[in-house]
């Protein structure tokens, strides 16, 4: 391999950070970049050279990977940097006032897409390089607290307004059971599902999950049992399980709440899934902006391994071996796409792959791979303890089980709510207290930036996959973001367009160019300026949006037009400006 290095050497701190990882191959590239960035706050050319020599990666390719992620810097910057969320929920809850505070205090800060704490908006993420690095989330980020040292920032409680209520299933332990204690988890019913799985056998587990009707909770709603069965039937002996915990959809934070509040449930669920499909290695691809979730999940994995619930011969069953590794993302929305996760873990740019082949045939490291998100997985212990028939009685005939929704924006009690499928949008908004007193509901964004708007007169919509589809919208990842009559809808749509422009990986032309043209046209419409050539910007938006939907490689480009289209067609949001 031809490795061409520039004349730069690493510092002692950079060298030590990389060498502490031990010998490795290309799939250690992302951890090595994190190690240097954590230690010194940025990645120098000398550090990149040292990483490339250790991992035998061409410098140009390593540069391409390092420059792909928003949390890394290839230019020198202060050890302390603050990322301020200016995305959807934070935008309507005072994010601009936070940025003004930083400007006045002379603190280095960057605008950030959604930080996943929308229920406590506005939010900020402080990073301070060191050994170890210190990372803290502050939400709500008030001017009085924001300028204090990150070490003084206090962690806010898990945002589950229904905490402790009878009837909860997925959230029943969150905020009630100590997330750091395996004994407390087991006393609350933990690991009964894994024991049941061992009695059923792999085929029996897949049959239970299939008969329960569990569909993926990440937005695509693919039947989980079918996915598991397809992977289990592959002739390859090596298979992988990947938990997608990189929830970066603006307005989504349920997976963070589950990990922070009930981490052993995820570990148990992944162990059951691995048993069913025959995987010996699992990865949790975790958002780099979730420091608390990282700490809690690391502890759960370590404790489970020490106590015989992970590793070799789990629970004394000879030949059943499975372990979990956490891979931290580094700020790339596109890495929530299942094949982009594979590239990121393998040490390449987090760009989606063309399908087919599908992940269950050829996924991570070219082997059959199952990818499920956190909420999907934590349904598994519920199915194996209550039984598939009891599970099917929750929700509706076609959308079975409980569902988590992330309520944020202009509601009185934002947070994660658990309701059965079939609950109406109005009933869910009532649980969250509705909009603030003296205001009226203007619109609700369902499914996040890739979702769609509904009007106040559509709140009788049953929240099911099929009803949302029939109504021309989507539940997506469970975002329910309410906007009241004081919200700046034009500015809100501009932020959605800017988000997709920034987060496009640039691999395919329709998305790379289309997201830019979409934002440009919106700026002209919202700013009241004509196109200049006599054309119609609304017509241009529709044409660009349709091209992205029809020809983009992955879901980012295919859904980048959804929310804007629904705002035009359902809310009449831009016609008055055109």
C-alpha angles and dihedrals in degrees: 000000000000107000114185114191130191118230099269133116129202122248119245090257092052093046092049092048092055097039091052088070090064126220115336150159133237094288087069092063096098093047090048092052089049091050094056095041091049093049102045105011098245141039115250126198089252091054091048090051091052092049091050093051092049094047099031093237122149109251093231090056093046089051089051090054096044092049091049096072125073096213093060124077125202091189125071114265137165117286089245119061129165124209112206118201112231095169131119106296093034092047092061092044104055108281093147091060089056092053091050089055091054092049091052092048094047093237120156108244141161133207110250136195118238113325094198098247096098093143089067099038137198097057139184133188117210120201123189117181119226146105093314106014117229118227124178137173117215117196128194088028103207122186091242093057103031096078095051122100112278091238088068094052111110123222112244120229120264108278105237109132090187091055112155096006116144115249096041115129112169092033099035095110098036110111090000106067122051104256091208097056122084090188091055090049092051092047087056092054101279120157094014086108093054091052089051089049092054089053093049096047126219096293091046092052092051090048092052092049091047094048090048089062094228112177125193114274098207096086106273093078094209114170106263096209092054091051093050093046092051091053094045091054095056114112092226112105094207113072133165137213120208124190109207103217094155095107101171100152106125108255095024121118107136095106091053090052091050093049095045094045104034111015097155089060089062092047091050093046092051090049090053092048091049090050090051097049098033099247122155097186131049134183130204107206099204129189112258089224094065106085096158093048090050092053095046095045093047089055093048093051093047094048093045090051093049092050097048099257092113132031127035123007096356114217088357094297106142113232096014104118127160136154136181131223124192118223116192118219118218107216112299121131091198090066088075085075107096099234093042086060089058092054092047093051091046092054101259133113110290095250122143121252125229115257134253114077090067123213093254087061103035117001134129111022087354093294131119107280136184118208120194130163124236098261092049091052097048088058089066098074089048091054093047095049101040096031131240095273093054089046092053090054088066112083123353136321094266100027105048132186135016122316132208120221128192110220117195143135118061100001128117098230109030119185144094115315129191118211135153117263107266096048108132123245090242092054090050092050089050090055087056092050096252123252121331117285115279094023134097130222111257101177144331123228110214120197098011129260089335092049134071144255128253127196127241089253090059098062091110086076110127109233101237132122092246097045092048090050092049090051091054096250138088140231089218111171093344102273116159107176115176123207121196129206093274095059119114099234094182092053089045092056091047089056091052090051092047090049093057092044091054096042099046107113089215095229097124126044099226092059098034094053099025096059090052094048090046092056093045092053091047091051090054093048097044091043091050095240124139122235091250097226096068093257127135114252093200090055089047091051091052093048094048091045093052092049091051091048094049102041113023116116097231144019095274095069093032092059102030091100098044102091094040092049092050091048089055098043102035103029102027085228102158106024093085089056099045 
